[in-house]
Amino acid sequence: MKIHIDIECTPEEARAFLGLPDVAPMQTAVMDEMQKRMMASLAAMEPEQLIKTWLPAGIQGWEQLQKAFWSQMTKTARDKPSDE
């Protein structure tokens, strides 16, 4: 035997019926604080500062990749038997 029950209610009504706390004020406060902090961080970052912050990491990554590539090539050239 199957019983199917449809209940139409809002999330607020469901929380109240189940005895769950209303977290909407806390969510609003947290989101407001996050927005405030993000806006302050964005205001402090200028495009020039972003480039200076991000570029060295990118260049360093390319240099490491290049070093790894060349070390593999020189190792392969050394290990290759001569044709003599």
Backbone atoms as SQL, in Angstrom:
CREATE TABLE atoms (id INTEGER PRIMARY KEY, chain TEXT, resi INTEGER, resn TEXT, atom TEXT, x REAL, y REAL, z REAL);
INSERT INTO atoms VALUES
  (1, 'A', 1, 'MET', 'N', 0.844, -1.168, 0.000),
  (2, 'A', 1, 'MET', 'CA', 0.000, 0.000, 0.000),
  (3, 'A', 1, 'MET', 'C', 0.895, 1.238, 0.000),
  (4, 'A', 2, 'LYS', 'N', 0.566, 2.182, -0.850),
  (5, 'A', 2, 'LYS', 'CA', 1.328, 3.421, -0.937),
  (6, 'A', 2, 'LYS', 'C', 0.418, 4.591, -0.610),
  (7, 'A', 3, 'ILE', 'N', 0.984, 5.509, 0.124),
  (8, 'A', 3, 'ILE', 'CA', 0.265, 6.739, 0.442),
  (9, 'A', 3, 'ILE', 'C', 1.125, 7.891, -0.057),
  (10, 'A', 4, 'HIS', 'N', 0.523, 8.759, -0.790),
  (11, 'A', 4, 'HIS', 'CA', 1.233, 9.907, -1.345),
  (12, 'A', 4, 'HIS', 'C', 0.569, 11.179, -0.815),
  (13, 'A', 5, 'ILE', 'N', 1.365, 12.028, -0.145),
  (14, 'A', 5, 'ILE', 'CA', 0.823, 13.259, 0.426),
  (15, 'A', 5, 'ILE', 'C', 1.607, 14.434, -0.135),
  (16, 'A', 6, 'ASP', 'N', 0.923, 15.406, -0.693),
  (17, 'A', 6, 'ASP', 'CA', 1.536, 16.638, -1.173),
  (18, 'A', 6, 'ASP', 'C', 1.227, 17.740, -0.179),
  (19, 'A', 7, 'ILE', 'N', 2.278, 18.435, 0.247),
  (20, 'A', 7, 'ILE', 'CA', 2.101, 19.551, 1.174),
  (21, 'A', 7, 'ILE', 'C', 2.661, 20.789, 0.503),
  (22, 'A', 8, 'GLU', 'N', 1.852, 21.792, 0.396),
  (23, 'A', 8, 'GLU', 'CA', 2.296, 23.052, -0.184),
  (24, 'A', 8, 'GLU', 'C', 2.501, 24.050, 0.944),
  (25, 'A', 9, 'CYS', 'N', 3.753, 24.486, 1.097),
  (26, 'A', 9, 'CYS', 'CA', 4.048, 25.505, 2.101),
  (27, 'A', 9, 'CYS', 'C', 5.341, 26.200, 1.711),
  (28, 'A', 10, 'THR', 'N', 5.552, 27.332, 2.288),
  (29, 'A', 10, 'THR', 'CA', 6.777, 28.079, 2.017),
  (30, 'A', 10, 'THR', 'C', 7.897, 27.508, 2.883),
  (31, 'A', 11, 'PRO', 'N', 9.151, 27.791, 2.549),
  (32, 'A', 11, 'PRO', 'CA', 10.252, 27.331, 3.394),
  (33, 'A', 11, 'PRO', 'C', 10.126, 27.827, 4.834),
  (34, 'A', 12, 'GLU', 'N', 9.649, 29.050, 5.004),
  (35, 'A', 12, 'GLU', 'CA', 9.481, 29.597, 6.349),
  (36, 'A', 12, 'GLU', 'C', 8.449, 28.792, 7.137),
  (37, 'A', 13, 'GLU', 'N', 7.345, 28.441, 6.476),
  (38, 'A', 13, 'GLU', 'CA', 6.304, 27.648, 7.139),
  (39, 'A', 13, 'GLU', 'C', 6.834, 26.260, 7.496),
  (40, 'A', 14, 'ALA', 'N', 7.614, 25.656, 6.602),
  (41, 'A', 14, 'ALA', 'CA', 8.170, 24.322, 6.875),
  (42, 'A', 14, 'ALA', 'C', 9.132, 24.371, 8.060),
  (43, 'A', 15, 'ARG', 'N', 9.997, 25.409, 8.115),
  (44, 'A', 15, 'ARG', 'CA', 10.925, 25.543, 9.242),
  (45, 'A', 15, 'ARG', 'C', 10.172, 25.708, 10.557),
  (46, 'A', 16, 'ALA', 'N', 9.141, 26.534, 10.541),
  (47, 'A', 16, 'ALA', 'CA', 8.357, 26.750, 11.766),
  (48, 'A', 16, 'ALA', 'C', 7.652, 25.461, 12.183),
  (49, 'A', 17, 'PHE', 'N', 7.103, 24.715, 11.237),
  (50, 'A', 17, 'PHE', 'CA', 6.401, 23.469, 11.549),
  (51, 'A', 17, 'PHE', 'C', 7.351, 22.426, 12.133),
  (52, 'A', 18, 'LEU', 'N', 8.580, 22.350, 11.586),
  (53, 'A', 18, 'LEU', 'CA', 9.556, 21.367, 12.062),
  (54, 'A', 18, 'LEU', 'C', 10.342, 21.861, 13.273),
  (55, 'A', 19, 'GLY', 'N', 10.146, 23.105, 13.654),
  (56, 'A', 19, 'GLY', 'CA', 10.826, 23.640, 14.826),
  (57, 'A', 19, 'GLY', 'C', 12.262, 24.063, 14.554),
  (58, 'A', 20, 'LEU', 'N', 12.589, 24.302, 13.286),
  (59, 'A', 20, 'LEU', 'CA', 13.945, 24.741, 12.944),
  (60, 'A', 20, 'LEU', 'C', 14.074, 26.248, 13.137),
  (61, 'A', 21, 'PRO', 'N', 15.263, 26.717, 13.454),
  (62, 'A', 21, 'PRO', 'CA', 15.426, 28.153, 13.672),
  (63, 'A', 21, 'PRO', 'C', 15.390, 28.929, 12.357),
  (64, 'A', 22, 'ASP', 'N', 14.995, 30.175, 12.458),
  (65, 'A', 22, 'ASP', 'CA', 14.990, 31.065, 11.300),
  (66, 'A', 22, 'ASP', 'C', 16.395, 31.635, 11.148),
  (67, 'A', 23, 'VAL', 'N', 17.105, 31.217, 10.102),
  (68, 'A', 23, 'VAL', 'CA', 18.495, 31.644, 9.906),
  (69, 'A', 23, 'VAL', 'C', 18.616, 32.806, 8.916),
  (70, 'A', 24, 'ALA', 'N', 17.502, 33.321, 8.426),
  (71, 'A', 24, 'ALA', 'CA', 17.538, 34.406, 7.443),
  (72, 'A', 24, 'ALA', 'C', 18.276, 35.641, 7.969),
  (73, 'A', 25, 'PRO', 'N', 18.045, 36.097, 9.218),
  (74, 'A', 25, 'PRO', 'CA', 18.793, 37.270, 9.694),
  (75, 'A', 25, 'PRO', 'C', 20.308, 37.011, 9.750),
  (76, 'A', 26, 'MET', 'N', 20.701, 35.800, 10.143),
  (77, 'A', 26, 'MET', 'CA', 22.123, 35.481, 10.202),
  (78, 'A', 26, 'MET', 'C', 22.720, 35.450, 8.796),
  (79, 'A', 27, 'GLN', 'N', 22.022, 34.847, 7.844),
  (80, 'A', 27, 'GLN', 'CA', 22.498, 34.811, 6.465),
  (81, 'A', 27, 'GLN', 'C', 22.648, 36.215, 5.898),
  (82, 'A', 28, 'THR', 'N', 21.700, 37.070, 6.192),
  (83, 'A', 28, 'THR', 'CA', 21.759, 38.458, 5.719),
  (84, 'A', 28, 'THR', 'C', 22.964, 39.172, 6.311),
  (85, 'A', 29, 'ALA', 'N', 23.212, 38.982, 7.603),
  (86, 'A', 29, 'ALA', 'CA', 24.350, 39.627, 8.255),
  (87, 'A', 29, 'ALA', 'C', 25.669, 39.125, 7.682),
  (88, 'A', 30, 'VAL', 'N', 25.766, 37.819, 7.468),
  (89, 'A', 30, 'VAL', 'CA', 26.997, 37.248, 6.922),
  (90, 'A', 30, 'VAL', 'C', 27.242, 37.749, 5.500),
  (91, 'A', 31, 'MET', 'N', 26.211, 37.758, 4.686),
  (92, 'A', 31, 'MET', 'CA', 26.351, 38.226, 3.304),
  (93, 'A', 31, 'MET', 'C', 26.708, 39.709, 3.259),
  (94, 'A', 32, 'ASP', 'N', 26.133, 40.513, 4.139),
  (95, 'A', 32, 'ASP', 'CA', 26.476, 41.940, 4.194),
  (96, 'A', 32, 'ASP', 'C', 27.946, 42.128, 4.557),
  (97, 'A', 33, 'GLU', 'N', 28.423, 41.366, 5.532),
  (98, 'A', 33, 'GLU', 'CA', 29.833, 41.460, 5.949),
  (99, 'A', 33, 'GLU', 'C', 30.763, 41.014, 4.824),
  (100, 'A', 34, 'MET', 'N', 30.394, 39.928, 4.137),
  (101, 'A', 34, 'MET', 'CA', 31.216, 39.454, 3.019),
  (102, 'A', 34, 'MET', 'C', 31.277, 40.502, 1.913),
  (103, 'A', 35, 'GLN', 'N', 30.144, 41.115, 1.611),
  (104, 'A', 35, 'GLN', 'CA', 30.105, 42.131, 0.573),
  (105, 'A', 35, 'GLN', 'C', 30.972, 43.329, 0.969),
  (106, 'A', 36, 'LYS', 'N', 30.891, 43.734, 2.223),
  (107, 'A', 36, 'LYS', 'CA', 31.680, 44.863, 2.706),
  (108, 'A', 36, 'LYS', 'C', 33.177, 44.571, 2.558),
  (109, 'A', 37, 'ARG', 'N', 33.597, 43.374, 2.960),
  (110, 'A', 37, 'ARG', 'CA', 35.014, 43.012, 2.883),
  (111, 'A', 37, 'ARG', 'C', 35.494, 42.905, 1.439),
  (112, 'A', 38, 'MET', 'N', 34.659, 42.319, 0.577),
  (113, 'A', 38, 'MET', 'CA', 35.048, 42.188, -0.831),
  (114, 'A', 38, 'MET', 'C', 35.171, 43.552, -1.496),
  (115, 'A', 39, 'MET', 'N', 34.253, 44.432, -1.201),
  (116, 'A', 39, 'MET', 'CA', 34.312, 45.768, -1.799),
  (117, 'A', 39, 'MET', 'C', 35.545, 46.524, -1.306),
  (118, 'A', 40, 'ALA', 'N', 35.903, 46.365, -0.033),
  (119, 'A', 40, 'ALA', 'CA', 37.104, 47.012, 0.493),
  (120, 'A', 40, 'ALA', 'C', 38.355, 46.449, -0.176),
  (121, 'A', 41, 'SER', 'N', 38.383, 45.140, -0.414),
  (122, 'A', 41, 'SER', 'CA', 39.534, 44.521, -1.077),
  (123, 'A', 41, 'SER', 'C', 39.643, 44.979, -2.525),
  (124, 'A', 42, 'LEU', 'N', 38.519, 45.076, -3.199),
  (125, 'A', 42, 'LEU', 'CA', 38.544, 45.530, -4.591),
  (126, 'A', 42, 'LEU', 'C', 38.979, 46.983, -4.698),
  (127, 'A', 43, 'ALA', 'N', 38.549, 47.789, -3.754),
  (128, 'A', 43, 'ALA', 'CA', 38.933, 49.196, -3.784),
  (129, 'A', 43, 'ALA', 'C', 40.431, 49.354, -3.557),
  (130, 'A', 44, 'ALA', 'N', 41.019, 48.460, -2.760),
  (131, 'A', 44, 'ALA', 'CA', 42.447, 48.543, -2.465),
  (132, 'A', 44, 'ALA', 'C', 43.299, 48.036, -3.628),
  (133, 'A', 45, 'MET', 'N', 42.722, 47.208, -4.482),
  (134, 'A', 45, 'MET', 'CA', 43.482, 46.633, -5.591),
  (135, 'A', 45, 'MET', 'C', 43.292, 47.464, -6.851),
  (136, 'A', 46, 'GLU', 'N', 44.368, 47.979, -7.348),
  (137, 'A', 46, 'GLU', 'CA', 44.349, 48.681, -8.621),
  (138, 'A', 46, 'GLU', 'C', 44.877, 47.728, -9.685),
  (139, 'A', 47, 'PRO', 'N', 44.523, 47.933, -10.945),
  (140, 'A', 47, 'PRO', 'CA', 44.993, 47.033, -11.996),
  (141, 'A', 47, 'PRO', 'C', 46.523, 46.874, -12.022),
  (142, 'A', 48, 'GLU', 'N', 47.237, 47.963, -11.805),
  (143, 'A', 48, 'GLU', 'CA', 48.703, 47.888, -11.804),
  (144, 'A', 48, 'GLU', 'C', 49.200, 46.978, -10.678),
  (145, 'A', 49, 'GLN', 'N', 48.580, 47.095, -9.507),
  (146, 'A', 49, 'GLN', 'CA', 48.963, 46.264, -8.368),
  (147, 'A', 49, 'GLN', 'C', 48.641, 44.794, -8.640),
  (148, 'A', 50, 'LEU', 'N', 47.518, 44.524, -9.287),
  (149, 'A', 50, 'LEU', 'CA', 47.164, 43.154, -9.631),
  (150, 'A', 50, 'LEU', 'C', 48.208, 42.537, -10.558),
  (151, 'A', 51, 'ILE', 'N', 48.637, 43.292, -11.558),
  (152, 'A', 51, 'ILE', 'CA', 49.648, 42.790, -12.493),
  (153, 'A', 51, 'ILE', 'C', 50.947, 42.501, -11.759),
  (154, 'A', 52, 'LYS', 'N', 51.354, 43.397, -10.883),
  (155, 'A', 52, 'LYS', 'CA', 52.590, 43.185, -10.124),
  (156, 'A', 52, 'LYS', 'C', 52.480, 41.971, -9.212),
  (157, 'A', 53, 'THR', 'N', 51.279, 41.728, -8.676),
  (158, 'A', 53, 'THR', 'CA', 51.071, 40.597, -7.768),
  (159, 'A', 53, 'THR', 'C', 51.057, 39.279, -8.527),
  (160, 'A', 54, 'TRP', 'N', 50.387, 39.234, -9.665),
  (161, 'A', 54, 'TRP', 'CA', 50.198, 37.977, -10.381),
  (162, 'A', 54, 'TRP', 'C', 51.346, 37.637, -11.321),
  (163, 'A', 55, 'LEU', 'N', 51.968, 38.631, -11.928),
  (164, 'A', 55, 'LEU', 'CA', 52.963, 38.375, -12.960),
  (165, 'A', 55, 'LEU', 'C', 54.191, 37.621, -12.474),
  (166, 'A', 56, 'PRO', 'N', 54.791, 37.962, -11.350),
  (167, 'A', 56, 'PRO', 'CA', 55.977, 37.218, -10.942),
  (168, 'A', 56, 'PRO', 'C', 55.724, 35.719, -10.779),
  (169, 'A', 57, 'ALA', 'N', 54.588, 35.336, -10.291),
  (170, 'A', 57, 'ALA', 'CA', 54.286, 33.910, -10.130),
  (171, 'A', 57, 'ALA', 'C', 54.220, 33.237, -11.494),
  (172, 'A', 58, 'GLY', 'N', 53.620, 33.916, -12.473),
  (173, 'A', 58, 'GLY', 'CA', 53.538, 33.352, -13.818),
  (174, 'A', 58, 'GLY', 'C', 54.895, 33.214, -14.458),
  (175, 'A', 59, 'ILE', 'N', 55.727, 34.236, -14.312),
  (176, 'A', 59, 'ILE', 'CA', 57.065, 34.189, -14.893),
  (177, 'A', 59, 'ILE', 'C', 57.889, 33.110, -14.212),
  (178, 'A', 60, 'GLN', 'N', 57.796, 33.012, -12.914),
  (179, 'A', 60, 'GLN', 'CA', 58.547, 31.987, -12.182),
  (180, 'A', 60, 'GLN', 'C', 58.106, 30.594, -12.629),
  (181, 'A', 61, 'GLY', 'N', 56.828, 30.402, -12.838),
  (182, 'A', 61, 'GLY', 'CA', 56.330, 29.109, -13.308),
  (183, 'A', 61, 'GLY', 'C', 56.891, 28.752, -14.670),
  (184, 'A', 62, 'TRP', 'N', 56.962, 29.749, -15.576),
  (185, 'A', 62, 'TRP', 'CA', 57.523, 29.504, -16.903),
  (186, 'A', 62, 'TRP', 'C', 59.009, 29.180, -16.808),
  (187, 'A', 63, 'GLU', 'N', 59.715, 29.875, -15.936),
  (188, 'A', 63, 'GLU', 'CA', 61.142, 29.601, -15.779),
  (189, 'A', 63, 'GLU', 'C', 61.372, 28.192, -15.252),
  (190, 'A', 64, 'GLN', 'N', 60.566, 27.758, -14.310),
  (191, 'A', 64, 'GLN', 'CA', 60.700, 26.399, -13.782),
  (192, 'A', 64, 'GLN', 'C', 60.392, 25.364, -14.862),
  (193, 'A', 65, 'LEU', 'N', 59.367, 25.618, -15.670),
  (194, 'A', 65, 'LEU', 'CA', 59.029, 24.710, -16.753),
  (195, 'A', 65, 'LEU', 'C', 60.175, 24.629, -17.754),
  (196, 'A', 66, 'GLN', 'N', 60.740, 25.771, -18.077),
  (197, 'A', 66, 'GLN', 'CA', 61.852, 25.814, -19.025),
  (198, 'A', 66, 'GLN', 'C', 63.066, 25.067, -18.480),
  (199, 'A', 67, 'LYS', 'N', 63.383, 25.256, -17.207),
  (200, 'A', 67, 'LYS', 'CA', 64.507, 24.546, -16.594),
  (201, 'A', 67, 'LYS', 'C', 64.280, 23.040, -16.620),
  (202, 'A', 68, 'ALA', 'N', 63.062, 22.608, -16.299),
  (203, 'A', 68, 'ALA', 'CA', 62.752, 21.182, -16.319),
  (204, 'A', 68, 'ALA', 'C', 62.885, 20.618, -17.724),
  (205, 'A', 69, 'PHE', 'N', 62.411, 21.353, -18.710),
  (206, 'A', 69, 'PHE', 'CA', 62.506, 20.923, -20.104),
  (207, 'A', 69, 'PHE', 'C', 63.959, 20.774, -20.525),
  (208, 'A', 70, 'TRP', 'N', 64.771, 21.793, -20.244),
  (209, 'A', 70, 'TRP', 'CA', 66.179, 21.736, -20.652),
  (210, 'A', 70, 'TRP', 'C', 66.950, 20.666, -19.888),
  (211, 'A', 71, 'SER', 'N', 66.631, 20.435, -18.629),
  (212, 'A', 71, 'SER', 'CA', 67.334, 19.382, -17.890),
  (213, 'A', 71, 'SER', 'C', 66.999, 18.013, -18.472),
  (214, 'A', 72, 'GLN', 'N', 65.762, 17.811, -18.920),
  (215, 'A', 72, 'GLN', 'CA', 65.401, 16.544, -19.557),
  (216, 'A', 72, 'GLN', 'C', 66.125, 16.387, -20.893),
  (217, 'A', 73, 'MET', 'N', 66.219, 17.463, -21.661),
  (218, 'A', 73, 'MET', 'CA', 66.894, 17.388, -22.964),
  (219, 'A', 73, 'MET', 'C', 68.384, 17.097, -22.799),
  (220, 'A', 74, 'THR', 'N', 69.021, 17.760, -21.861),
  (221, 'A', 74, 'THR', 'CA', 70.461, 17.523, -21.676),
  (222, 'A', 74, 'THR', 'C', 70.707, 16.120, -21.126),
  (223, 'A', 75, 'LYS', 'N', 69.817, 15.638, -20.271),
  (224, 'A', 75, 'LYS', 'CA', 69.950, 14.278, -19.743),
  (225, 'A', 75, 'LYS', 'C', 69.801, 13.270, -20.872),
  (226, 'A', 76, 'THR', 'N', 68.827, 13.482, -21.742),
  (227, 'A', 76, 'THR', 'CA', 68.609, 12.576, -22.865),
  (228, 'A', 76, 'THR', 'C', 69.807, 12.597, -23.803),
  (229, 'A', 77, 'ALA', 'N', 70.373, 13.775, -24.061),
  (230, 'A', 77, 'ALA', 'CA', 71.539, 13.886, -24.951),
  (231, 'A', 77, 'ALA', 'C', 72.743, 13.181, -24.338),
  (232, 'A', 78, 'ARG', 'N', 72.920, 13.270, -23.027),
  (233, 'A', 78, 'ARG', 'CA', 74.050, 12.603, -22.362),
  (234, 'A', 78, 'ARG', 'C', 73.896, 11.092, -22.378),
  (235, 'A', 79, 'ASP', 'N', 72.654, 10.617, -22.173),
  (236, 'A', 79, 'ASP', 'CA', 72.415, 9.189, -22.084),
  (237, 'A', 79, 'ASP', 'C', 72.349, 8.497, -23.436),
  (238, 'A', 80, 'LYS', 'N', 72.248, 9.256, -24.524),
  (239, 'A', 80, 'LYS', 'CA', 72.142, 8.693, -25.849),
  (240, 'A', 80, 'LYS', 'C', 73.476, 8.071, -26.247),
  (241, 'A', 81, 'PRO', 'N', 73.470, 6.805, -26.678),
  (242, 'A', 81, 'PRO', 'CA', 74.740, 6.186, -27.089),
  (243, 'A', 81, 'PRO', 'C', 75.253, 6.828, -28.371),
  (244, 'A', 82, 'SER', 'N', 76.558, 6.940, -28.479),
  (245, 'A', 82, 'SER', 'CA', 77.151, 7.547, -29.678),
  (246, 'A', 82, 'SER', 'C', 77.129, 6.537, -30.819),
  (247, 'A', 83, 'ASP', 'N', 77.220, 7.029, -32.050),
  (248, 'A', 83, 'ASP', 'CA', 77.156, 6.198, -33.239),
  (249, 'A', 83, 'ASP', 'C', 78.512, 5.572, -33.601),
  (250, 'A', 84, 'GLU', 'N', 79.506, 5.817, -32.835),
  (251, 'A', 84, 'GLU', 'CA', 80.857, 5.338, -33.172),
  (252, 'A', 84, 'GLU', 'C', 81.003, 3.877, -32.995);
